[in-house]
Amino acid sequence: MMGRMFGNGYYGDWNTMPEGMRQMMQQYYGSLRPFGALFGLMEFITWVLVIALLVSLIRYFWLKVDEK
């Protein structure tokens, strides 16, 4: 999780992860492994919602400027 947050992108690859982080995060990653597909789906849905929000805000302000 920390590697992904800082842009390293280990994605559960224990071989590229530093030894200290591997020991610290082993239980965390192991217990969340069954939910990996769900996390990917949730990330995709979040990005779709963020893009929809941006499009709707742009459209709202565009129409508001056109009224004046």
KEKE-3310 file (N, C-alpha, C; in steps of 0.2 Angstrom, whole numbers, plus 5000, padded with zeros to 4 digits):
npx = (5004:5009:5020:5013:5006:5017:5020:5028:5022:5022:5012:5009:5020:5032:5046:5052:5049:5056:5065:5061:5049:5042:5041:5034:5022:5017:5006:4996:4994:4992:4980:4971:4971:4960:4951:4956:4952:4940:4945:4951:4940:4932:4941:4941:4927:4927:4935:4927:4916:4922:4927:4914:4909:4917:4914:4901:4902:4909:4900:4889:4895:4898:4885:4880:4888:4884:4871:4873)
npy = (4994:5006:5007:5009:5021:5030:5029:5018:5006:4991:4981:4969:4961:4952:4951:4963:4971:4981:4973:4977:4983:4972:4963:4970:4972:4960:4952:4961:4962:4948:4945:4953:4948:4940:4950:4957:4959:4966:4978:4983:4985:4994:5005:5008:5012:5023:5032:5033:5040:5052:5058:5059:5069:5080:5082:5086:5097:5106:5107:5113:5126:5131:5132:5141:5153:5155:5160:5173)
npz = (5000:5004:4995:4983:4986:4985:4972:4968:4964:4968:4969:4975:4972:4979:4977:4972:4982:4996:5010:5023:5021:5016:5027:5035:5029:5025:5031:5029:5015:5012:5019:5011:4999:4993:4989:4979:4965:4967:4973:4961:4953:4961:4960:4947:4946:4954:4947:4935:4941:4945:4933:4927:4936:4934:4921:4922:4930:4921:4911:4918:4922:4909:4903:4912:4910:4896:4898:4902)
capx = (5000:5014:5023:5008:5005:5022:5021:5032:5018:5024:5006:5010:5026:5036:5053:5054:5048:5061:5064:5058:5042:5039:5040:5028:5015:5015:5000:4991:4993:4989:4973:4967:4972:4954:4947:4960:4948:4935:4948:4951:4933:4931:4945:4938:4921:4929:4938:4922:4912:4926:4926:4907:4908:4921:4911:4895:4903:4911:4894:4885:4897:4897:4878:4879:4891:4880:4865:4874)
capy = (5000:5012:5008:5011:5028:5034:5028:5012:5001:4984:4977:4962:4958:4952:4951:4969:4975:4981:4968:4980:4983:4965:4960:4974:4972:4953:4950:4965:4959:4941:4945:4957:4945:4938:4956:4961:4961:4971:4984:4986:4987:5000:5010:5010:5015:5029:5036:5035:5045:5058:5060:5062:5075:5085:5084:5089:5104:5110:5108:5118:5132:5133:5134:5147:5158:5156:5163:5180)
capz = (5000:5005:4989:4978:4987:4983:4965:4966:4961:4969:4967:4978:4970:4985:4975:4971:4988:5001:5015:5029:5019:5015:5033:5038:5025:5023:5034:5026:5008:5012:5021:5007:4992:4990:4987:4974:4959:4970:4973:4955:4951:4965:4958:4940:4947:4957:4941:4931:4944:4945:4927:4926:4940:4931:4915:4924:4932:4916:4907:4922:4921:4902:4902:4916:4906:4890:4900:4903)
cpx = (5004:5018:5019:5007:5011:5024:5026:5029:5021:5018:5007:5016:5031:5044:5056:5053:5054:5060:5060:5050:5038:5037:5034:5022:5013:5008:4994:4989:4990:4982:4968:4967:4965:4950:4951:4956:4942:4938:4949:4945:4931:4935:4943:4931:4922:4931:4932:4917:4916:4926:4919:4906:4911:4917:4904:4896:4905:4905:4890:4888:4897:4890:4877:4882:4887:4874:4866:4875)
cpy = (5006:5013:5011:5019:5032:5032:5022:5007:4993:4979:4970:4958:4958:4953:4958:4974:4975:4976:4971:4980:4977:4962:4964:4973:4965:4951:4954:4963:4952:4941:4948:4954:4943:4944:4960:4963:4966:4977:4987:4988:4994:5006:5013:5014:5022:5034:5038:5041:5052:5061:5063:5068:5081:5087:5088:5096:5109:5112:5114:5125:5135:5136:5141:5153:5160:5160:5171:5184)
cpz = (5000:4998:4983:4979:4985:4976:4963:4962:4962:4967:4969:4976:4975:4983:4974:4977:4993:5007:5021:5027:5018:5021:5036:5035:5023:5025:5030:5019:5008:5014:5015:5000:4989:4987:4982:4968:4961:4970:4966:4952:4954:4962:4951:4941:4949:4951:4936:4934:4945:4939:4925:4930:4937:4924:4916:4926:4926:4912:4911:4921:4914:4901:4906:4913:4900:4892:4900:4896)
residu = (MET:MET:GLY:ARG:MET:PHE:GLY:ASN:GLY:TYR:TYR:GLY:ASP:TRP:ASN:THR:MET:PRO:GLU:GLY:MET:ARG:GLN:MET:MET:GLN:GLN:TYR:TYR:GLY:SER:LEU:ARG:PRO:PHE:GLY:ALA:LEU:PHE:GLY:LEU:MET:GLU:PHE:ILE:THR:TRP:VAL:LEU:VAL:ILE:ALA:LEU:LEU:VAL:SER:LEU:ILE:ARG:TYR:PHE:TRP:LEU:LYS:VAL:ASP:GLU:LYS)
# end
